[in-house]
Structure formats: C-alpha cells, structure tokens
Amino acid sequence: MTARRFILSAFIMLVLAPLTLAQAPAVQTTAPVARTAAPVAGLPAAVPESVGMSGPRLARLSAVMQEYVDEGRIAGLATVVARAGRLVHFETYGKMDVEKNLPMRKDVILRMASMSKAVTTVAAAILLEEGRLLLTDPVSKYLPAFTQTTVAVPPPPGTPGTGRYGVVPAKRAITIRDLLTHTAGISYGQGSLAEAEYKAAGVIGWYLADRKEPIVPLMERLAALPFDAQPGEKYVYGFNTDILGAVVEKASGVPLDQFFKARIFDPLKMTDSSFFLPPEKRDRLATVYSAAPGGGIVRAPEAGTGQGDYVDGPRACFGGGAGLLSTPMDYARFLQMLVNGGELDGVRLLGPKTVELMTANHVGTLYNNGDTGFGLGFEVIEHLGRTGRYGSVGAYGWGSAYFQRFFVDPQEKLVAVFYAQLIPAGGLDIQEKWRGLVYAAITGPPPAQAPAVSATRR
C-alpha cells in the first residue's frame, strides 16, 4: 500500500504541479473582454465607496449612457473613471460595428484625433526638462522655414473684387509657447482669408493620415502661407501641435512615432497606442459613424476623417495634432500619469512642477472669453462659477473631433474619459450629461492614501 500511495502521489505532483504553479488569472469585476484580446496593463480596481464615490451613482451614469445607445443616437461608447489611482468604473455600451453586430469591447482601438495633442505636449515637456527646448525658443531654431512668417489681413474698405486680402509680416517670431497655447495665429486653413492658398498647397484640415510625405516637410510648406493672426494676440486652433511634433523630431533627432514609443508608450505600458495600426489588430479598430440629418446614425465614409487610412494608408505622416490611435485603458494610464504629477507605477516621465506649469492658464482671457483658461496643451478651469459646469479649480482636459473627451481633476484625484467614434456628432448632449454624472458620483473626499487593491482590470 505504501508503494502504491507513493506512485500515486508522484503522479499527482508531475501532472498537477505545473497547474498549481501557474499564475492565477486576475479577478474580473466587470464583463470579460473578447477572447482575442491581448493582455494589457490596466489600473488597479477598487470598490467605489473605498475612494469616496458611489457605486449606485456610477450605475446611474451607465444607465444614461445605455439609453443613448438604445435610442440609436450613438453606435457605441466606453466610459472610464479612476480616483486616487484606482479604477472604479470601466464600462462599454453598444456596438463597435453595427453592420457586423460586434459589441463594443474593452480593448477597442479608437482614432484619438485631437486627444493626440496631450501626448505631443508631454513629448515637448520631456525635452523641456532635458534642456533641449525652451518655451521662449523661436520655432525657426528647429524649423528654419518659420524664420519670417506672414499674416493675412482684410483689404481696405471699398477694395473691389472678392476673395482678396493683404499680407503683412509677423510682428515677432513664433515661439514654442505659442504653439503649445494655440496663440501662434495658425489655423487649419478652413475659413482663413487665404483658404484657397491652403488648398492649393495641400495643407488644409487636421486629418493627415493619408499624406505621403513626413510631417517636417509638410509643416515647412505651411510656413510659407499667411497665417490668421499675429503671434500672441489671439487664440487660433489649428496646426500648432503638428508643428510642435515636427519640432520634437528636430530637437530629439528621432522620428515622432519612435520618440512616442520609447519615451511615453513603452514606459507607461501603452501597448496599443500608435500612429498607424498593425494589420493583425484591424479587427479591434472601431467603426466611425456620423449623426444623420433626420436623426439616428449612419456609417461614415471610408476615406479621410471617416474610416481613414490608419491600416492601409501610406503610414508616412506622424501628425502630433490628431494622428494617434489608442485604447481606453492605454489613454487612461497616460492621464493617470499626469494626475500623479508625472509618474505611474514607479516610472517618472515628468516632474510635478512641469505638470503644474502645463496646467496653468497661459493665455489670460484669449480663450473662451476668459470663462476658462488654456495651458500648455490643455483647457484649464480657473474659476468654477465662470465655467458654468461641474469641475474644480485646477481641473484640465480636452476632446476630439471623433466625439471623445477627457478631464483630469487633481483636487479630486480624478480621471474620467468618454470614448466614442462619432463625427459629426450632430449636437448630441451626452458628453455634458456624462461629465455631470461622473461628478455627481463623488460622495466624499479622496483618500489620502490609496486603498488596498481589490482587483486588476485587464
């Protein structure tokens, strides 16, 4: 009997030991992602009440988001909320592709459009900390084509003809700070007095994924066109961050996609963030929809700002202003780094004083009539009453042409992101409700120290 027991015990150890030694899977507190999803770094999860938030109130947020999907006003979306470094809400709704009946998945890959600007801003801030850039540097130091720029001005009253304008020299050099604050006077060309010239030069509109030339020569060609306003005199939203991306390339000596990967994406474990998509990830790219004139939604066109050239395009132009792809959790990790003062999981990208500088108002009342300020790449709240919406003094954020938005609230230790792929959105009011519902879920102050981890979201 003893020998038989020994043989049986040895058999059990040989067969079962590898199973017991294998790492146990992470606890799932929400619906699992599709089986084809690759494991990605997440944020540690916690019960909402442990960080001063309400589970039932976050459920209210989910219910309202689902209503818009059920009414056919948006195809699908995802919402993420983290407080004190702990994930308390990560939900998906609806479809990532209506025609194929594919549910929105948690590892969905999204076109980030202008939410790319925050990443390019951080890249410039890294170089600022390393002494390779100064906010006061003229852009021409890195891109000589910007040495002498011009501004389009209306013709004198009574000038005959239409489409005419005058051109005057810029009063001063455009600086790195002008690019970061959108006060360089540079638009996207649409609506400019010189719009016809922008079209003729092939430099118009924010979408650059279909371009066959790199970002540096494209922005150098832009420099020859007359801009919309004098440097420092007006907030003008446009190619500023694309020019900044070209500056990052020149100052670092590295193409922008490689700089992002080595200095931001790899350190933060943002494994699904890039300018263009590997073919093997094609099935995770969400479909873009548009609000239909008579109500509902329709699939956006294949070209341009519709489905775009992110898989089969030329893959040549790295547009730091609107060119990135990312996932909900990748981008949430990026924002968590910012609210932490430049650090995440023991990896520091920026110092706290740099983040403080980035999120201070640098433009006075030039932006939004002074109701909100604008920092180095972010809209910032200086006075809660003037904003007329939920928030805190010091909160900052931005959005995207694909109807996405994020905010970071250092006072509340809060990160919240709304992800969608809807362009145009047709005046849909769901984002305003999302913001209010997130803040309404706060029931107490954030903990001074993060609570114990309950689960890891993947």
Long-range contacts (C-beta under 8 A, 24 or more apart in sequence): 26-455, 26-456, 26-457, 26-458, 27-454, 27-455, 27-456, 28-455, 29-454, 29-455, 29-457, 30-90, 30-91, 30-106, 30-457, 31-92, 33-105, 33-106, 33-107, 33-458, 34-105, 34-107, 36-283, 37-105, 37-106, 37-107, 37-284, 38-107, 38-271, 38-272, 39-458, 40-107, 40-269, 40-271, 40-272, 40-327, 40-329, 40-330, 40-458, 41-268, 41-269, 41-270, 41-271, 41-329, 41-333, 41-345, 42-87, 42-329, 42-333, 42-456, 42-457, 42-458, 43-82, 43-85, 43-86, 43-87, 43-329, 43-332, 43-333, 43-336, 43-457, 44-85, 44-86, 44-87, 44-453, 44-454, 44-455, 44-456, 44-457, 45-86, 45-87, 45-88, 45-453, 45-454, 45-455, 45-456, 45-457, 46-84, 46-86, 46-87, 46-88, 46-450, 46-451, 46-452, 46-453, 46-454, 47-88, 47-454, 48-83, 48-88, 48-89, 48-441, 49-443, 50-86, 50-447, 50-451, 50-454, 51-83, 51-84, 51-86, 51-88, 51-446, 51-447, 51-450, 51-451, 52-83, 52-84, 52-442, 52-443, 52-444, 52-445, 52-446, 52-447, 53-81, 53-83, 53-88, 53-441, 53-442, 53-443, 53-444, 54-441, 54-442, 54-443, 57-437, 57-440, 57-441, 57-443, 58-88, 58-89, 58-441, 60-437, 60-440, 60-441, 61-89, 61-434, 61-437, 61-438, 61-441, 62-89, 62-91, 62-93, 64-430, 64-433, 64-434, 64-437, 65-91, 65-93, 65-430, 65-434, 66-93, 66-94, 68-428, 68-430, 69-93, 69-94, 72-295, 72-296, 72-297, 73-291, 73-295, 73-296, 73-297, 73-428, 73-430, 74-289, 74-297, 74-403, 74-420, 74-422, 74-428, 74-430, 75-287, 75-289, 75-297, 75-421, 75-422, 76-103, 76-104, 76-286, 76-420, 76-421, 77-104, 77-418, 77-419, 77-420, 77-430, 78-104, 78-106, 78-108, 78-328, 78-419, 78-420, 79-416, 79-417, 79-418, 79-419, 79-434, 80-328, 80-329, 80-332, 80-415, 80-416, 80-417, 80-419, 81-414, 81-415, 81-416, 81-438, 81-441, 82-332, 82-336, 82-414, 82-415, 82-416, 83-412, 83-413, 83-414, 83-415, 83-442, 83-446, 84-413, 84-446, 84-447, 84-450, 84-451, 85-336, 85-340, 85-413, 85-450, 86-450, 86-451, 86-453, 87-332, 87-457, 89-441, 90-328, 90-329, 90-457, 96-286, 96-287, 97-286, 97-287, 98-287, 98-289, 98-297, 98-299, 99-287, 99-299, 104-286, 105-284, 106-328, 106-329, 107-272, 107-284, 107-327, 107-329, 108-284, 108-285, 108-286, 108-327, 108-328, 108-419, 109-272, 109-277, 109-281, 109-284, 109-285, 109-286, 109-325, 109-326, 109-327, 110-285, 110-286, 110-325, 110-326, 110-327, 110-328, 110-402, 110-404, 110-419, 110-421, 111-286, 111-288, 111-308, 111-310, 111-325, 111-402, 111-421, 112-322, 112-324, 112-325, 112-326, 112-331, 112-400, 112-402, 112-404, 113-206, 113-322, 113-400, 113-401, 113-402, 113-404, 114-206, 114-321, 114-322, 114-398, 114-399, 114-400, 114-401, 115-324, 115-326, 115-331, 115-398, 115-399, 115-400, 115-404, 115-406, 116-241, 116-319, 116-320, 116-321, 116-322, 116-323, 116-324, 117-241, 117-320, 117-321, 117-322, 117-377, 117-398, 118-334, 118-335, 118-338, 118-377, 118-378, 118-398, 118-406, 119-260, 119-264, 119-273, 119-320, 119-324, 119-334, 120-241, 120-244, 120-245, 120-248, 120-256, 120-320, 120-321, 120-377, 121-180, 121-241, 121-244, 121-358, 121-376, 121-377, 121-378, 122-264, 122-334, 122-338, 122-349, 122-350, 123-245, 123-248, 123-256, 123-259, 123-260, 123-263, 123-264, 123-320, 124-176, 124-180, 124-244, 124-247, 124-248, 124-376, 125-350, 125-354, 125-355, 125-358, 125-376, 126-263, 126-264, 126-349, 126-350, 127-248, 127-251, 127-252, 128-354, 129-350, 129-351, 129-354, 132-251, 132-252, 133-176, 133-247, 133-251, 134-176, 135-175, 135-176, 135-177, 135-180, 135-376, 136-175, 136-176, 136-177, 137-175, 137-176, 138-173, 138-174, 138-175, 139-173, 139-174, 139-175, 139-176, 139-178, 139-179, 139-184, 139-243, 139-247, 140-173, 140-174, 142-246, 142-247, 142-250, 142-251, 143-216, 143-219, 143-220, 143-223, 143-243, 143-246, 143-247, 143-250, 145-219, 145-220, 145-221, 145-223, 145-224, 146-173, 146-174, 146-223, 146-243, 147-173, 149-174, 149-223, 149-227, 150-226, 150-227, 151-185, 151-226, 151-227, 151-228, 151-229, 151-230, 152-192, 152-193, 152-194, 152-226, 152-227, 152-228, 153-193, 154-193, 163-196, 165-193, 165-194, 165-226, 167-226, 170-227, 170-230, 170-231, 171-230, 171-231, 172-230, 172-231, 172-232, 173-231, 174-231, 175-231, 176-244, 176-247, 177-362, 177-376, 178-231, 178-232, 178-240, 179-240, 179-241, 179-243, 179-244, 179-247, 180-240, 180-244, 180-362, 180-375, 180-376, 180-377, 181-235, 181-362, 181-363, 181-374, 181-375, 181-376, 182-235, 182-236, 182-237, 182-238, 182-240, 182-367, 182-374, 183-231, 183-232, 183-233, 183-234, 183-235, 183-236, 183-363, 183-366, 184-227, 184-231, 184-236, 184-240, 184-243, 185-227, 185-228, 185-229, 185-230, 185-231, 185-233, 185-234, 185-236, 186-222, 186-227, 186-228, 186-236, 186-238, 186-239, 186-240, 186-243, 187-227, 187-228, 187-236, 187-237, 187-238, 187-239, 188-237, 188-238, 188-239, 189-225, 189-238, 192-228, 193-226, 193-228, 194-225, 194-226, 197-225, 197-226, 198-225, 201-225, 203-239, 205-305, 206-239, 206-319, 206-321, 206-322, 206-401, 207-304, 207-305, 207-308, 207-322, 208-242, 208-317, 208-319, 208-321, 208-322, 208-323, 209-275, 209-276, 209-308, 209-309, 209-310, 209-313, 209-317, 209-319, 209-323, 210-303, 210-304, 210-308, 210-309, 210-313, 210-314, 211-314, 211-316, 211-317, 211-319, 212-314, 212-316, 212-317, 213-316, 213-317, 214-255, 214-316, 214-317, 214-318, 215-242, 215-245, 215-246, 215-249, 215-256, 215-317, 215-318, 215-319, 215-320, 216-246, 216-249, 216-250, 218-242, 218-317, 219-243, 219-246, 220-246, 234-366, 235-363, 235-366, 235-367, 235-374, 239-321, 240-321, 241-320, 241-321, 241-322, 241-377, 242-319, 242-320, 242-321, 242-322, 244-320, 244-321, 245-318, 245-319, 245-320, 245-321, 246-320, 248-320, 249-318, 255-318, 256-318, 256-320, 257-318, 260-324, 263-349, 264-334, 264-349, 265-330, 267-347, 267-349, 268-330, 268-333, 268-334, 268-337, 268-344, 268-347, 268-349, 269-333, 269-345, 270-326, 270-330, 270-331, 270-333, 270-334, 271-330, 272-325, 272-326, 272-327, 272-330, 273-324, 273-325, 273-326, 273-327, 273-330, 273-331, 273-334, 274-324, 274-325, 275-315, 275-318, 275-319, 275-323, 275-324, 275-325, 276-310, 276-311, 276-313, 276-315, 276-325, 277-310, 277-311, 277-325, 279-311, 282-311, 284-327, 285-310, 285-311, 285-325, 286-421, 287-421, 288-402, 288-421, 288-422, 288-423, 289-421, 289-422, 290-422, 290-423, 290-424, 290-426, 291-422, 291-424, 291-425, 291-426, 291-427, 291-428, 292-426, 297-422, 300-423, 305-401, 305-423, 306-423, 322-400, 322-401, 328-417, 328-419, 329-457, 331-406, 331-417, 331-419, 332-415, 332-417, 335-406, 335-408, 335-415, 335-417, 336-415, 338-408, 339-408, 339-409, 339-410, 339-413, 339-414, 339-415, 359-394, 359-396, 359-410, 389-432, 389-435, 389-436, 390-435, 390-436, 390-438, 390-439, 390-440, 391-435, 391-439, 399-431, 403-428, 403-431, 405-431, 405-434, 405-435, 407-435, 412-442, 412-446, 413-446, 414-438, 414-442, 414-446
